[in-house]
Amino acid sequence: MSTETAPPGGHPTLPGPSAATVVVPAPPRRVRRPLPGTALLRYDAPWTVLLAALVVWIGLSSDTGQDLQSTTPALLVSTLLSGVIGVAAVLIGRSTSRPWGVGVAVAAVAVVLVTGASISWAVAPATAWNETNRVLTYLAVMLAGVAAARTAPSRWAVLPTGILLGTSVILVLGLLAKVFPATFEPDEIFARLQQPLGYWNAVGALAAVNAVLVLWFGTRRHGYRPLNALAYPALMIAVAVLLMSYSRGALLAFGIGVAFWLLLAPRRLHSLLLLGVGGVAGVFVGIWAFANTALSTDAVLLAARESSGTQLGVLLLGTILLLLVLGMAIEFSLLFAGIQRHERRRIGALILCLAALVPVAGTGMLATSERGLGGSLSHAWKQLTDPETSGPASDPTRLGAVGSQRSLYWSQAFNVYRVQPTRGVGAGGFGVIQDRARGANPTIVEHAHGWVPQTLADGGWTALALQALLGIAWLLAALRALGVWGPLRGTRGDPEHAATAAMVGAVVALAVTAAIDWTWFIPALMLPIALLVGWGAGRGAERAVAAPATPTAPVVRDRRWWATHGLVAALLVVATAAALVSIAQPWRAERLQDQALEALNAGDLPRAEALARDAASINPLSPRAEYSLAQVRVAQDRIADARELHRRATVLEPSVTTSWQRWAAFELNVADDPAAALRLSGIALKMAPTSQPALRTALAAQQALAERSAAATDAPAPDGADAAPDGADAPAPDDGADAAPAP
């Protein structure tokens, strides 16, 4: 096609060939139509519901995370989904964006590698393998958060909203366990709220995390604003659950998390109003429950709990309806529309002054008490740090008590740490050999109830340094995401900034509980938080390139692109498959062990032997497989083979008291060899003097030897034969059983 040009005041002339402009029509643009049934996935709501459902399922299925049978499915599903997200990020993610979050990812990988390496020197290799699988899943979910931030940066609201919805459902189920005790917990003897996670401090920690996210949801400026009214009853539920769990650590985490949110929130006055309405309502419900004897006292009859539960249900329902009405009224009002900036600052300063009066009033109360200020502080410090101090009562007065048994657990963990200060006793090792570190105190615990002592005992200062490095790397990434430094400065009023502040506040709240408890072992808490950690690290400055000023050139997926990205995707597939196999193997072995015992009880010895052998081959680190096969050998009347299996189990865990105690019990009760039983139980008692099972076995073995000696003295000796000395007919234990090895 040619165009005509006309000089000023002249007639149009035809341009020459050199001036001709040829317009080539563009090819018709190919419009991609969504696949049938996938149009709904373009919105945030379906992804939010899916994430919430996953959080609820993990919380209800994994419980406290201590049972391999209930925890492994949640770990498998989480790892598989994380691998899918990672592969999708490689193939369809933003190739032009910078690799934000690499430092956090590298530090996390180092933590996993050191945890896995501890299997080689762990006092309980099977336990270390299980803990490695747990940390491996946390790493996978965290990397999935990094990948999701790069693949779908515009869906930033899905994470806090989905986790908020899922945790709210779990908290509601916990309250329903109090309202309908006959349905949810008919045999519960404790008044502290611990359902549905099975641990009261975990429920309280979940409530603290939920409360921070509720404050964001109730003060957000995007989305359907009337939904913000749901934050008022949601916060009431979180506070009520927090109080009814009697968790002081969770209460501290709630305070720090809320303070962190108020420090970074763009709408502080609105947040304080939400706290004043929903939070005060939750306090009212909690105090009412404290005053109800059937809800605040242990070992209450089911009939009384049902009656009080009905009253609690009516109170909760009425409070929820009232808060919904108040929330709708606040959201539809123009409460803050006419307040100027300087007036907001004055109100904030007044609130800060009122808050500052709280510690002043507390100091005055202590100064006028019977002990005085110095005496009260000295008494509180002794209650907090003295290992001999008894724990507080398990009732509402616990929230105001200072004493705790954590100082005892921490001192025991430090004793274990001193055995191997560089590398520790292996992941999860503290709970296995805690009986050797507790001295004369008979208290048995599986965890040190604190991140620092537990990490030092299990992994030494090496693991502590790497985990601290991970925390510092994430903190720097979180500060960058919040705009404290980096390219996101000046984005404080952005809606995503508020969501990022809420996610970081939720992570901080859980970190507080982990510092003084063992909440990081619980998948229902750690998996959602790991996702938030990864999103914050990977999102970082992605907001700076999410909507560039000029359109970027389309990514050319040529042969070279597919070669590099396809290789990375293939490596991710292989890594995910390897992680899934590692997680599934101990689970499969334990299931086979249970099936072997069932076959043994049913009298099917060949099947029981085959299953026990398969379990031992799948998990050669577990002594339980050896014990299962030993029971089969006993049923086959092959005592010598059963003794060899007990010896092999002890070789797997020679520093564990239980190994020697079980071998001693076998020699006494099955092999009828009290001399060997006495020697083996003596080793166990030398390792752990307060071990009651070993002590009972030793006493029974002594009694059996005394009875045999008395019988041999009374019986006439045969002609031409000398009487054998006491215990001479008992075979000596295998080499290495005469001394207790150091852990």
C-alpha positions in Angstrom: 0.0 0.0 0.0 1.3 3.5 -0.8 0.4 6.9 0.8 0.1 10.3 -0.9 1.7 13.4 0.4 0.7 17.0 -0.4 3.0 20.0 -0.1 1.5 23.1 1.5 -0.8 24.8 -0.9 -0.1 22.2 -3.7 -1.7 19.1 -5.1 -0.9 15.7 -3.8 2.0 14.0 -5.5 3.0 10.4 -5.7 6.1 9.7 -3.7 9.1 7.9 -5.3 10.0 4.3 -4.7 12.4 5.3 -1.9 9.8 7.1 0.0 7.1 4.5 -0.3 5.9 2.9 3.0 4.7 -0.6 2.9 2.4 -1.7 5.7 2.4 -5.4 6.3 -0.7 -6.6 8.0 0.0 -8.3 11.3 -1.0 -11.9 11.6 -4.2 -12.5 13.7 -3.4 -12.8 17.4 -4.0 -16.2 18.8 -6.3 -16.0 21.8 -5.8 -18.7 24.3 -9.0 -20.1 25.7 -9.0 -21.5 29.2 -9.5 -25.2 29.5 -13.0 -26.3 30.5 -13.5 -26.0 34.2 -10.3 -24.0 34.8 -11.7 -20.5 34.4 -12.5 -20.3 38.1 -8.9 -20.9 39.0 -8.0 -17.5 37.7 -9.5 -16.0 40.9 -7.9 -16.1 44.3 -10.9 -17.7 46.1 -10.4 -21.3 44.9 -6.7 -21.3 45.8 -7.5 -19.8 49.2 -10.1 -22.5 49.9 -7.7 -25.2 48.8 -4.9 -23.9 51.0 -7.2 -23.6 53.9 -8.4 -27.2 53.4 -4.8 -28.4 53.3 -4.0 -26.6 56.5 -7.0 -28.1 58.3 -6.2 -31.6 57.0 -2.6 -31.4 58.2 -3.7 -30.1 61.6 -6.3 -32.9 62.1 -4.2 -35.8 60.7 -0.7 -35.1 61.9 -1.7 -34.3 65.6 1.5 -33.4 67.5 3.8 -34.8 64.9 5.2 -37.5 67.2 3.4 -40.5 65.7 5.0 -41.7 62.5 1.8 -43.3 61.2 -0.2 -40.1 61.4 2.5 -37.6 60.5 4.0 -39.2 57.4 1.0 -38.8 55.1 1.0 -35.0 55.8 4.7 -34.9 55.1 4.4 -36.8 51.9 1.6 -34.7 50.5 3.3 -31.5 51.4 6.6 -32.6 49.8 4.8 -33.7 46.6 2.9 -30.5 46.2 6.1 -28.5 46.9 7.8 -30.4 44.1 5.0 -29.7 41.7 5.1 -26.0 42.5 8.9 -26.0 42.1 8.7 -27.6 38.6 6.0 -25.2 37.6 8.1 -22.3 38.7 11.0 -23.4 36.6 8.9 -23.9 33.5 6.4 -21.0 33.6 7.9 -18.7 36.3 9.5 -15.3 35.7 12.7 -15.9 34.0 13.7 -12.2 34.0 13.4 -11.6 37.7 16.4 -11.7 40.1 16.8 -14.8 42.2 15.5 -13.4 45.5 15.6 -15.8 48.4 18.7 -17.8 47.3 20.5 -16.9 50.5 17.7 -18.2 52.7 17.4 -21.3 50.5 21.1 -22.1 50.7 21.1 -21.7 54.5 18.1 -24.0 54.8 19.7 -26.6 52.6 22.8 -26.5 54.8 20.6 -27.1 57.9 19.0 -30.1 56.2 22.4 -31.6 55.1 23.8 -31.3 58.7 20.6 -32.9 60.1 20.9 -35.7 57.7 24.6 -36.2 58.3 23.9 -36.6 62.0 22.4 -40.0 61.2 25.9 -41.4 61.0 26.8 -40.5 64.6 23.3 -40.3 66.2 22.7 -42.3 69.4 19.4 -43.3 67.7 19.9 -43.4 63.9 16.3 -44.2 63.2 15.1 -41.2 65.2 17.6 -39.0 63.4 16.3 -40.3 60.0 12.7 -39.3 61.0 13.8 -35.9 62.1 15.7 -35.4 58.9 12.6 -36.2 56.9 10.6 -33.7 59.0 13.2 -30.9 58.3 13.4 -32.0 54.7 9.6 -31.4 54.3 9.9 -28.0 56.0 12.7 -27.1 53.4 10.5 -28.3 50.5 7.5 -26.2 51.6 9.8 -23.2 52.2 11.2 -23.5 48.7 7.7 -23.9 47.4 6.9 -20.6 48.9 9.9 -19.0 47.1 8.8 -20.6 43.9 5.1 -19.5 44.3 6.3 -15.9 44.8 8.1 -16.1 41.5 5.4 -17.9 39.6 2.3 -16.1 40.8 3.4 -12.8 42.5 -0.1 -11.3 42.0 -1.7 -13.9 44.3 0.0 -12.6 47.4 -3.4 -12.5 49.3 -3.9 -16.2 49.0 -1.3 -17.2 51.6 -2.4 -15.1 54.6 -6.1 -15.5 53.8 -5.9 -19.3 53.3 -3.8 -19.9 56.4 -6.1 -17.6 58.4 -9.1 -19.5 57.2 -7.6 -22.9 57.9 -6.3 -22.0 61.4 -9.6 -20.4 62.3 -11.4 -23.7 61.4 -9.0 -25.6 63.7 -9.6 -23.2 66.5 -13.3 -23.5 66.1 -13.0 -27.2 66.3 -11.1 -26.8 69.5 -13.9 -24.8 71.1 -16.4 -27.3 69.8 -14.6 -30.0 71.7 -15.5 -28.0 74.8 -19.0 -27.4 73.7 -19.7 -31.0 72.8 -17.3 -33.1 75.0 -19.3 -36.3 74.5 -18.7 -36.1 70.7 -15.1 -34.9 70.5 -13.4 -35.8 73.8 -15.5 -38.0 76.1 -12.4 -39.4 77.9 -10.6 -36.1 78.4 -9.3 -35.5 81.9 -7.5 -32.2 81.5 -9.2 -28.8 81.6 -6.6 -27.2 79.4 -7.7 -26.9 75.8 -5.5 -29.2 73.7 -7.8 -30.4 70.9 -7.6 -30.9 68.0 -3.7 -30.8 67.9 -3.3 -32.9 71.1 -1.0 -30.3 72.8 -2.2 -27.2 74.6 0.8 -25.1 73.9 0.5 -25.9 70.2 -3.1 -24.8 70.3 -2.2 -21.6 72.0 0.6 -21.0 69.5 -1.8 -21.5 66.6 -4.2 -19.0 68.2 -1.3 -16.4 68.5 -0.4 -16.8 64.8 -4.1 -16.7 63.9 -4.6 -13.4 65.8 -1.9 -11.6 63.9 -3.4 -12.6 60.6 -6.9 -11.6 61.9 -5.6 -8.1 62.6 -4.5 -7.8 59.0 -7.7 -9.2 57.6 -9.9 -6.9 59.7 -8.0 -3.7 58.7 -7.2 -4.4 55.0 -8.2 -1.9 52.4 -8.7 -4.2 49.4 -11.2 -6.9 48.7 -14.8 -7.0 49.7 -14.9 -4.7 52.7 -18.0 -6.2 54.5 -16.0 -9.4 54.9 -13.7 -7.5 57.3 -16.5 -7.7 59.9 -15.7 -11.4 60.2 -12.4 -10.4 61.9 -14.2 -9.3 65.1 -15.6 -12.7 66.0 -12.5 -14.4 64.6 -10.3 -12.5 67.0 -12.6 -13.3 69.9 -12.3 -17.0 69.1 -8.5 -16.7 68.9 -8.2 -14.9 72.2 -10.6 -17.3 74.0 -8.7 -20.3 72.7 -5.4 -18.7 73.8 -6.7 -18.2 77.3 -8.4 -21.6 77.6 -5.1 -23.3 76.7 -3.4 -21.8 79.7 -0.3 -21.3 77.6 2.0 -18.6 78.9 4.4 -18.9 76.0 1.6 -18.5 73.5 0.3 -15.4 75.5 3.8 -13.9 75.2 3.9 -14.8 71.5 0.5 -13.1 71.0 1.8 -9.9 72.7 5.0 -9.8 70.6 3.2 -10.6 67.4 0.6 -8.0 67.9 3.2 -5.4 68.9 5.2 -6.3 65.7 2.0 -5.8 63.7 1.2 -2.5 65.3 4.7 -1.3 64.6 4.4 -2.0 60.9 0.6 -1.8 60.3 -0.6 1.1 58.1 -3.9 1.4 60.1 -2.9 1.2 63.8 -6.0 2.9 65.1 -8.2 0.5 63.3 -6.1 -2.4 64.6 -6.5 -1.1 68.2 -10.2 -0.8 67.7 -10.4 -4.4 66.5 -8.3 -5.5 69.5 -10.6 -3.4 71.8 -13.7 -5.0 70.5 -12.8 -8.6 69.5 -10.0 -9.0 71.9 -12.0 -7.8 74.9 -14.8 -10.1 73.9 -12.4 -13.0 73.9 -11.1 -12.1 77.3 -14.7 -12.0 78.6 -15.4 -15.5 77.2 -12.1 -16.8 78.7 -12.8 -15.4 82.2 -16.3 -16.9 82.1 -14.7 -20.3 81.3 -12.2 -19.8 84.1 -15.1 -19.2 86.6 -16.9 -22.4 85.5 -15.5 -25.3 87.5 -16.5 -27.9 85.0 -14.4 -26.1 82.3 -11.4 -25.2 84.4 -10.8 -28.2 86.6 -9.2 -31.5 85.7 -10.9 -34.9 86.0 -14.5 -33.6 85.8 -17.4 -36.0 85.1 -18.7 -36.0 81.5 -22.2 -35.0 82.5 -20.9 -31.9 84.2 -18.7 -31.0 81.2 -21.7 -31.5 78.9 -23.9 -29.1 80.9 -21.2 -26.4 81.0 -20.3 -27.0 77.4 -23.9 -26.2 76.4 -23.7 -22.9 78.3 -20.4 -22.1 76.7 -21.9 -22.8 73.2 -24.8 -20.4 73.9 -22.3 -17.7 75.1 -20.1 -18.2 72.0 -23.0 -18.0 69.6 -24.4 -14.9 71.1 -21.0 -13.2 71.2 -20.3 -14.1 67.6 -23.6 -12.6 66.4 -23.1 -9.4 68.5 -19.6 -9.0 67.1 -20.8 -9.5 63.6 -23.3 -6.7 64.0 -20.6 -4.4 65.6 -18.1 -5.3 62.9 -20.6 -4.5 60.1 -21.4 -1.2 61.7 -17.8 -0.2 62.1 -16.9 -1.2 58.5 -19.8 0.8 57.0 -19.2 3.8 59.2 -16.8 6.7 58.4 -15.1 6.4 61.8 -11.7 7.4 60.6 -12.6 9.5 57.6 -12.6 12.8 59.4 -9.5 12.3 61.6 -6.5 14.3 60.3 -2.9 13.0 60.4 -1.9 15.1 63.3 -5.0 14.0 65.3 -4.1 10.4 64.6 -0.6 11.0 66.0 -2.1 12.5 69.1 -4.4 9.6 69.7 -1.5 7.2 69.1 0.7 9.1 71.6 -2.1 9.0 74.2 -2.5 5.2 73.7 1.3 4.8 74.1 1.2 6.7 77.3 -1.6 4.6 78.6 0.3 1.5 77.7 3.4 2.8 79.4 1.5 3.2 82.6 0.9 -0.6 82.7 4.5 -1.6 83.8 4.6 1.4 86.1 1.4 0.2 87.8 2.9 -3.3 88.0 6.1 -2.0 89.5 4.1 -0.1 92.1 2.1 -3.3 93.0 5.3 -5.3 93.5 6.8 -2.5 95.6 3.9 -2.5 97.9 3.7 -6.3 98.2 4.8 -8.3 101.2 8.2 -9.2 99.6 8.8 -5.7 98.2 10.1 -4.9 94.7 13.5 -6.5 95.2 12.2 -9.6 97.0 9.5 -10.1 94.4 11.9 -9.9 91.5 14.4 -12.3 93.3 11.6 -14.7 94.1 10.4 -14.7 90.5 13.9 -15.2 89.1 14.4 -18.2 91.4 11.0 -19.7 90.4 12.0 -19.2 86.7 15.6 -20.6 86.9 15.7 -23.1 89.7 15.6 -26.7 88.3 14.2 -27.9 91.7 11.2 -25.6 91.5 7.9 -27.5 91.0 5.7 -26.5 88.0 2.6 -24.3 88.3 -0.9 -25.7 88.8 -2.8 -26.8 85.7 -5.6 -24.3 86.2 -6.2 -20.6 85.2 -3.8 -19.4 87.9 -1.1 -20.8 85.7 -1.3 -17.8 83.4 -0.1 -15.6 86.3 2.6 -17.9 87.6 6.3 -17.5 87.0 7.7 -20.9 87.9 8.3 -23.5 85.3 10.1 -26.8 84.8 11.9 -25.6 81.7 15.0 -24.8 83.7 15.1 -28.5 84.6 14.7 -29.5 81.0 17.2 -27.0 79.8 19.9 -28.0 82.3 19.5 -31.6 81.2 19.8 -30.6 77.6 23.0 -28.7 78.4 24.3 -31.8 80.1 23.7 -33.8 76.9 25.4 -31.0 74.9 28.6 -31.2 76.9 29.0 -34.8 75.8 29.4 -33.8 72.1 29.6 -30.0 72.0 30.5 -29.8 68.3 28.0 -32.1 66.6 25.6 -33.2 69.4 24.1 -36.6 69.9 22.1 -36.6 66.6 18.8 -35.2 65.5 16.1 -36.1 68.1 18.7 -37.7 70.4 17.8 -35.7 73.5 14.5 -37.4 74.1 16.2 -40.8 73.5 18.9 -40.4 76.2 17.2 -37.9 78.4 17.0 -40.6 81.2 20.8 -40.5 81.3 20.9 -36.8 81.9 18.1 -36.3 84.4 20.1 -37.5 87.4 18.0 -38.3 90.4 14.9 -36.5 88.9 12.5 -39.1 87.6 10.7 -36.7 85.1 10.6 -38.1 81.6 10.4 -35.7 78.6 11.0 -36.2 74.9 11.9 -32.5 74.2 13.9 -29.9 75.9 11.1 -27.3 75.5 13.4 -24.7 74.0 15.1 -24.1 70.6 18.6 -23.3 71.9 19.0 -26.2 74.4 17.3 -28.7 72.1 19.5 -27.7 69.1 22.7 -27.7 71.2 21.9 -31.2 72.5 20.9 -32.7 69.2 23.3 -30.9 66.8 25.9 -29.1 68.9 27.0 -25.6 68.2 27.4 -26.5 64.5 23.6 -26.9 64.0 22.9 -23.9 66.2 25.2 -21.7 64.1 23.6 -22.8 60.9 20.1 -22.4 62.1 21.0 -18.9 63.4 22.5 -18.1 60.0 19.2 -19.2 58.4 17.3 -16.9 60.8 19.5 -13.9 60.0 19.2 -14.5 56.3 15.4 -14.7 56.5 15.3 -11.6 58.8 17.2 -9.6 56.2 14.9 -10.9 53.4 11.9 -10.0 55.5 13.2 -6.4 56.1 13.7 -6.1 52.4 10.2 -7.3 51.7 8.9 -4.8 54.2 10.7 -1.9 52.5 13.1 -1.2 55.3 15.9 -1.4 52.8 16.2 -2.3 49.1 14.1 -1.4 46.1 10.8 -1.5 48.0 11.3 1.6 50.1 8.3 3.9 50.0 5.7 1.1 49.6 4.3 1.3 53.1 0.8 2.2 51.9 0.7 -0.7 49.4 -1.9 -3.3 50.3 0.6 -6.1 49.8 2.9 -4.3 52.3 0.3 -4.8 55.0 -0.1 -8.5 54.1 3.7 -8.9 54.2 3.8 -7.3 57.6 1.1 -9.7 58.9 3.0 -12.8 57.5 6.2 -11.7 59.1 4.4 -11.0 62.3 3.0 -14.5 62.2 6.4 -16.0 61.7 7.8 -13.9 64.6 4.9 -15.1 66.9 5.7 -18.8 66.2 9.4 -18.1 66.6 8.7 -16.8 70.2 6.9 -20.1 71.1 9.7 -22.2 69.5 12.3 -20.4 71.7 10.6 -21.7 74.8 8.8 -24.8 73.7 9.0 -27.6 71.0 6.3 -26.2 68.6 8.6 -26.5 65.6 8.2 -30.3 65.8 4.4 -29.9 65.0 3.6 -30.0 61.3 0.3 -28.2 61.7 2.3 -25.1 62.9 5.5 -25.3 61.0 4.3 -26.2 57.5 2.1 -23.0 57.1 4.8 -20.9 58.6 7.5 -22.5 56.3 5.3 -21.4 53.4 5.1 -17.8 54.7 8.9 -17.8 55.3 9.5 -18.9 51.7 7.0 -16.4 50.2 8.6 -13.5 52.1 12.1 -14.5 51.0 11.2 -15.2 47.4 8.7 -12.3 47.0 11.1 -9.7 48.3 11.6 -7.2 45.6 9.5 -9.0 43.1 6.9 -6.3 43.7 9.3 -3.9 42.1 9.2 -5.9 38.8 5.6 -7.2 39.1 4.3 -4.3 37.0 7.2 -2.8 35.1 6.8 0.6 33.5 7.6 -0.8 30.1 6.4 -4.2 28.8 9.1 -6.8 28.9 9.9 -8.8 25.8 8.3 -12.3 25.7 10.4 -15.2 26.8 11.7 -17.1 23.8 11.4 -20.8 24.6 13.9 -22.1 22.1 15.9 -25.2 22.2 18.5 -23.7 24.5 15.8 -22.5 26.9 14.3 -26.0 27.1 17.7 -27.6 27.6 18.5 -25.5 30.7 15.1 -25.3 32.2 14.2 -28.8 31.4 17.4 -30.0 33.1 16.6 -28.0 36.2 13.0 -29.3 36.2 14.3 -32.9 35.8 16.6 -32.4 38.7 13.7 -31.1 40.8 11.7 -34.2 39.9 14.5 -36.5 40.9 15.1 -34.6 44.2 11.3 -34.7 45.0 11.2 -38.4 44.3 14.2 -39.0 46.5 12.7 -37.0 49.3 9.4 -38.9 49.0 11.2 -42.3 49.2 13.2 -41.1 52.2 10.0 -40.0 54.0 8.1 -43.1 53.1 10.6 -45.8 54.0 10.4 -45.5 57.8 6.6 -45.3 57.5 6.5 -48.4 55.4 8.8 -50.3 57.8 6.7 -49.4 60.8 3.5 -50.5 59.0 5.1 -53.9 58.1 6.3 -54.3 61.8 2.7 -53.8 62.9 1.4 -56.3 60.3 4.1 -58.8 61.4 2.9 -58.6 65.0 -0.7 -59.0 63.9 0.3 -62.1 61.9 2.2 -63.4 64.9 -0.8 -63.0 67.2 -2.9 -64.8 64.6 -0.4 -67.7 64.6 0.8 -67.2 61.0 4.5 -67.5 61.7 5.8 -67.7 58.1 4.0 -64.5 57.1 5.1 -62.8 60.3 8.7 -63.7 59.6 8.5 -62.5 56.0 6.9 -59.2 57.1 9.5 -58.6 59.9 12.4 -59.3 57.4 10.9 -56.9 54.9 10.6 -54.2 57.6 14.3 -54.7 58.7 15.4 -54.5 55.0 13.4 -51.3 54.4 14.6 -49.6 57.6 17.9 -51.1 58.7 18.4 -48.4 61.2 15.4 -49.2 63.4 15.8 -51.6 66.3 12.1 -52.2 66.4 12.3 -54.4 63.3 14.9 -56.5 65.1 12.5 -56.8 68.1 9.6 -57.8 65.9 11.7 -60.6 64.2 12.9 -61.6 67.7 9.3 -62.2 68.8 8.8 -64.4 65.8 12.0 -66.4 66.7 10.7 -66.9 70.2 7.4 -68.2 68.8 9.5 -70.6 66.7 11.4 -71.7 69.9 14.6 -70.3 68.4 15.9 -68.6 71.6 19.5 -68.3 70.4 18.4 -66.5 67.3 16.2 -64.2 69.3 19.1 -63.4 71.6 21.2 -62.5 68.5 18.5 -60.2 67.3 18.4 -58.4 70.7 22.2 -58.1 70.5 22.0 -56.5 67.0 19.3 -54.1 68.2 21.6 -53.1 71.1 24.5 -52.6 68.6 22.3 -50.2 66.6 21.6 -48.0 69.7 24.3 -48.9 72.3 24.0 -45.6 74.1 20.3 -45.9 74.7 19.2 -47.4 78.0 16.1 -49.0 76.6 18.2 -51.3 74.4 19.9 -52.8 77.3 16.8 -53.0 79.4 14.8 -54.8 76.7 17.7 -57.3 76.3 17.7 -57.8 80.0 14.0 -58.4 80.1 14.3 -60.9 77.3 17.0 -62.9 79.2 14.9 -62.9 82.3 11.4 -63.6 81.0 12.1 -65.6 77.8 15.6 -67.1 77.9 15.3 -67.8 81.7 18.8 -66.5 82.3 18.6 -64.3 85.4 22.4 -64.0 85.6 22.6 -62.4 82.1 19.5 -60.3 82.9 21.2 -59.0 86.1 24.3 -58.1 84.2 22.5 -56.3 81.4 20.1 -54.5 83.7 23.2 -53.4 85.7 24.5 -51.8 82.5 21.2 -50.0 82.0 21.2 -48.8 85.6 24.8 -47.6 85.3 23.7 -45.5 82.3 20.4 -44.3 83.9 20.2 -44.9 87.7 16.6 -43.7 87.8 15.3 -46.1 85.1 12.4 -47.9 86.8 12.1 -50.7 84.2 15.8 -51.6 84.5 15.5 -51.4 88.3 12.5 -53.8 88.3 14.3 -56.2 86.0 17.4 -56.2 88.2 15.4 -56.9 91.3 13.5 -59.7 89.6 16.7 -61.2 88.4 18.3 -61.0 91.8 15.2 -62.7 93.3 15.4 -65.5 90.7 19.1 -66.1 91.3 18.4 -66.2 95.1 15.6 -68.7 94.6 17.9 -70.9 92.4 20.7 -70.7 94.9 18.3 -71.8 97.7 17.0 -74.6 95.6 20.5 -75.8 94.7 21.5 -75.7 98.4 18.5 -77.8 99.4 18.8 -80.4 96.6 21.2 -83.3 97.2 24.2 -83.3 94.8 24.4 -86.3 92.4 27.2 -88.8 92.9 30.5 -87.9 91.3 29.4 -84.4 90.5 30.3 -81.2 92.1 27.8 -78.4 92.6 28.2 -75.6 90.1 28.7 -72.2 91.5 25.9 -69.8 91.6 25.2 -68.3 88.2 27.9 -70.4 86.4 25.4 -72.0 84.0 24.4 -68.6 82.7 26.0 -67.6 79.4 27.9 -64.3 79.5 26.6 -61.5 77.4 28.2 -60.6 74.1 31.3 -58.6 73.9 30.7 -54.9 74.6 27.9 -55.6 77.1 30.0 -55.3 80.2 30.4 -51.5 80.1 28.1 -48.7 79.3 29.4 -46.8 76.2 29.3 -43.1 76.2 26.7 -41.5 74.0 
